[in-house]
Amino acid sequence: MASNFSVGLMTLAFLFFFVALYFVPMGVAIARKHRNTGAIVALNLFLGWTMVGWVLALVWALMVPHKEHCAS
């Protein structure tokens, strides 16, 4: 039988893992210096818990922004 300490430690480890996983889209956007980082962070914070919001934020963070073409 596991002691209360080991159960608490395991719970804390799982909590840390899921919190880190929750903020992956934000980390990707910041690391890639995405031009819409603020919007991606807001989407992740407010709708990431829905899982659909998390996936959308991750896909958006991974997208390469289109370069605007200059007429020359």
PANU-489858 format. One line per field, with one value per residue: x negated, y, z negated of N, C-alpha, C in turn; residue in one letter; residue number from 1. Coordinates in nm, 4 decimals, decimal comma. Each point is the difference from the previous one (the first is absolute). Layout:
BEGIN
n_u: [X;...]
n_v: [Y;...]
n_w: [Z;...]
ca_u: [X;...]
ca_v: [Y;...]
ca_w: [Z;...]
c_u: [X;...]
c_v: [Y;...]
c_w: [Z;...]
residuo: [A;...]
num: [NUM;...]
END
This chain:
BEGIN
n_u: [-0,0841;0,0352;-0,1030;0,0503;-0,1249;-0,0104;0,1197;-0,0329;-0,1144;0,0646;0,0904;-0,0984;-0,0604;0,1146;0,0231;-0,1272;0,0095;0,1211;-0,0499;-0,1121;0,0731;0,0739;-0,1219;0,0038;0,1259;0,0092;-0,0606;0,0765;0,1062;-0,0371;-0,0250;0,1106;0,0173;0,1123;0,0458;0,0726;-0,1140;0,0320;0,0456;-0,1109;-0,0705;0,0726;-0,0083;-0,1278;-0,0119;0,0789;-0,0503;-0,1219;0,0750;0,0506;-0,1277;0,1157;0,0126;-0,0362;0,0745;0,0994;-0,0270;-0,0089;0,1056;0,0615;-0,0492;0,0397;0,1030;-0,0474;-0,0202;0,1005;-0,0957;0,0103;0,0579;-0,1132;0,0802;-0,0808]
n_v: [-0,1175;0,0960;0,0699;0,0798;-0,0045;-0,1277;-0,0154;0,0793;-0,0642;-0,1130;0,0424;0,0465;-0,1137;-0,0650;0,0751;-0,0110;-0,1293;-0,0037;0,0719;-0,0699;-0,1082;0,0574;0,0371;-0,1171;0,0296;0,0472;-0,1065;-0,0698;0,0755;-0,0044;-0,1294;-0,0049;0,0833;-0,0673;0,0559;-0,1074;0,0100;0,1271;-0,0089;-0,0643;0,0833;0,1011;-0,0523;-0,0219;0,1199;0,0594;-0,0631;-0,0011;0,0295;0,0564;-0,0100;0,0442;0,0838;-0,1048;-0,0835;0,0888;0,0216;-0,1312;-0,0254;0,1009;-0,0480;-0,1131;0,0770;-0,0068;0,1210;0,0379;0,0027;0,1261;-0,0120;0,0540;0,0888;-0,0574]
n_w: [0,0000;0,0832;-0,0385;-0,0910;-0,0444;0,0331;-0,0554;-0,0992;-0,0050;0,0170;-0,0855;-0,0743;0,0257;-0,0155;-0,1057;-0,0355;0,0296;-0,0540;-0,0987;0,0027;0,0116;-0,0927;-0,0387;0,0578;0,0378;-0,1230;-0,0473;0,0826;-0,0284;-0,1258;0,0036;0,0730;-0,1035;-0,0245;0,1108;-0,0215;-0,0623;-0,0099;0,1235;0,0320;-0,0745;0,0480;0,1214;-0,0220;-0,0550;0,0917;0,1056;-0,0512;-0,1052;0,1117;0,0073;0,0477;-0,1019;-0,0735;0,0714;0,0000;-0,1281;-0,0138;0,0746;-0,0603;-0,1123;0,0556;0,0324;0,1237;-0,0523;0,0765;0,0883;-0,0353;0,1164;0,0330;0,0524;0,0857]
ca_u: [0,0841;-0,0801;0,0144;0,0633;-0,1021;-0,0249;0,1205;-0,0034;-0,1083;0,0450;0,1037;-0,0693;-0,0697;0,1012;0,0492;-0,1044;-0,0038;0,1161;-0,0113;-0,1010;0,0610;0,1026;-0,0619;-0,0844;0,0203;-0,0596;-0,1446;-0,0341;0,0152;-0,1087;-0,1269;-0,0058;0,0178;0,1174;0,0456;0,1266;-0,0239;0,0967;0,1306;-0,0133;-0,0028;0,1359;0,0807;-0,0440;0,0402;0,1432;0,0742;-0,0807;0,0619;0,1026;-0,0745;0,0089;-0,0783;-0,1415;-0,0453;-0,0043;-0,1147;-0,1216;-0,0092;-0,0291;-0,1388;-0,0888;0,0139;-0,0966;0,0764;-0,0243;-0,0759;0,0734;-0,0748;-0,0072;0,0006;-0,1211]
ca_v: [0,1175;0,1218;0,0953;0,1263;0,0850;-0,0395;0,0332;0,1458;0,0318;-0,0426;0,0948;0,1231;-0,0228;0,0014;0,1368;0,0760;-0,0462;0,0489;0,1458;0,0234;-0,0396;0,0991;0,1202;-0,0299;0,0934;0,1280;-0,0156;-0,0112;0,1334;0,0858;-0,0502;0,0264;0,1449;0,0153;0,1389;0,0038;-0,0671;0,0459;-0,0612;-0,1432;-0,0134;0,0254;-0,1161;-0,1120;0,0231;0,0068;-0,1096;-0,1213;-0,1051;-0,0691;-0,0911;0,0551;0,1236;-0,0373;-0,0479;0,1166;0,0818;-0,0709;0,0061;0,1385;0,0266;-0,0737;0,0488;0,0989;0,1128;0,0331;0,1233;0,0916;0,0291;0,1394;0,0163;0,0730]
ca_w: [0,0000;0,0129;-0,1090;0,0373;0,0594;0,1385;0,0764;0,0173;0,0926;0,1326;0,0389;0,0340;0,1268;0,1065;0,0112;0,0684;0,1385;0,0737;0,0121;0,1030;0,1268;0,0309;0,0533;0,1167;0,1114;-0,0344;0,0116;0,1422;0,0599;-0,0489;0,0530;0,1442;0,0163;0,0856;-0,0031;-0,0734;-0,1272;-0,1003;0,0271;-0,0259;-0,1463;-0,0489;0,0373;-0,0841;-0,1386;-0,0223;0,0613;0,0055;-0,0806;0,0779;0,0864;0,1357;-0,0069;-0,0130;0,1312;0,0889;-0,0386;0,0409;0,1463;0,0343;-0,0384;0,0906;0,1371;0,0480;0,0524;0,1408;0,0217;0,0857;0,1209;0,0403;0,1459;0,0414]
c_u: [-0,0893;0,0242;0,0650;-0,0995;-0,0219;0,1216;0,0037;-0,1064;0,0386;0,1069;-0,0622;-0,0736;0,0971;0,0539;-0,1004;-0,0053;0,1159;0,0000;-0,1024;0,0561;0,1033;-0,0616;-0,0944;0,0257;-0,0621;-0,1523;-0,0457;0,0063;-0,1132;-0,1334;-0,0155;0,0142;0,1126;0,0519;0,1320;-0,0120;0,1031;0,1363;-0,0031;-0,0003;0,1405;0,0913;-0,0327;0,0498;0,1504;0,0789;-0,0786;0,0608;0,1049;-0,0585;0,0065;-0,0818;-0,1486;-0,0562;-0,0099;-0,1212;-0,1308;-0,0189;-0,0371;-0,1456;-0,0983;0,0063;-0,1075;0,0803;-0,0363;-0,0784;0,0791;-0,0889;0,0057;-0,0006;-0,1232;-0,0165]
c_v: [0,1248;0,0928;0,1280;0,0927;-0,0347;0,0293;0,1499;0,0426;-0,0357;0,0957;0,1318;-0,0130;0,0012;0,1397;0,0864;-0,0368;0,0580;0,1514;0,0347;-0,0326;0,1033;0,1225;-0,0257;0,0959;0,1381;-0,0059;-0,0089;0,1370;0,0928;-0,0432;0,0313;0,1478;0,0293;0,1422;0,0159;-0,0682;0,0396;-0,0646;-0,1501;-0,0263;0,0188;-0,1186;-0,1191;0,0164;-0,0141;-0,1172;-0,1302;-0,1162;-0,0778;-0,1064;0,0451;0,1281;-0,0287;-0,0439;0,1170;0,0889;-0,0654;0,0062;0,1409;0,0340;-0,0685;0,0491;0,1033;0,1152;0,0279;0,1298;0,0881;0,0371;0,1477;0,0062;0,0802;-0,0049]
c_w: [0,0000;-0,1181;0,0521;0,0681;0,1468;0,0884;0,0272;0,0991;0,1429;0,0531;0,0436;0,1335;0,1171;0,0225;0,0752;0,1483;0,0811;0,0140;0,1080;0,1380;0,0452;0,0687;0,1176;0,1161;-0,0254;0,0147;0,1440;0,0664;-0,0419;0,0603;0,1491;0,0322;0,0990;-0,0105;-0,0747;-0,1364;-0,1049;0,0170;-0,0281;-0,1505;-0,0569;0,0316;-0,0891;-0,1441;-0,0203;0,0579;0,0090;-0,0748;0,0785;0,0912;0,1458;0,0060;-0,0078;0,1344;0,0973;-0,0310;0,0444;0,1513;0,0444;-0,0317;0,0951;0,1443;0,0319;0,0579;0,1460;0,0078;0,0949;0,1176;0,0326;0,1520;0,0385;0,1492]
residuo: [M;A;S;N;F;S;V;G;L;M;T;L;A;F;L;F;F;F;V;A;L;Y;F;V;P;M;G;V;A;I;A;R;K;H;R;N;T;G;A;I;V;A;L;N;L;F;L;G;W;T;M;V;G;W;V;L;A;L;V;W;A;L;M;V;P;H;K;E;H;C;A;S]
num: [1;2;3;4;5;6;7;8;9;10;11;12;13;14;15;16;17;18;19;20;21;22;23;24;25;26;27;28;29;30;31;32;33;34;35;36;37;38;39;40;41;42;43;44;45;46;47;48;49;50;51;52;53;54;55;56;57;58;59;60;61;62;63;64;65;66;67;68;69;70;71;72]
END
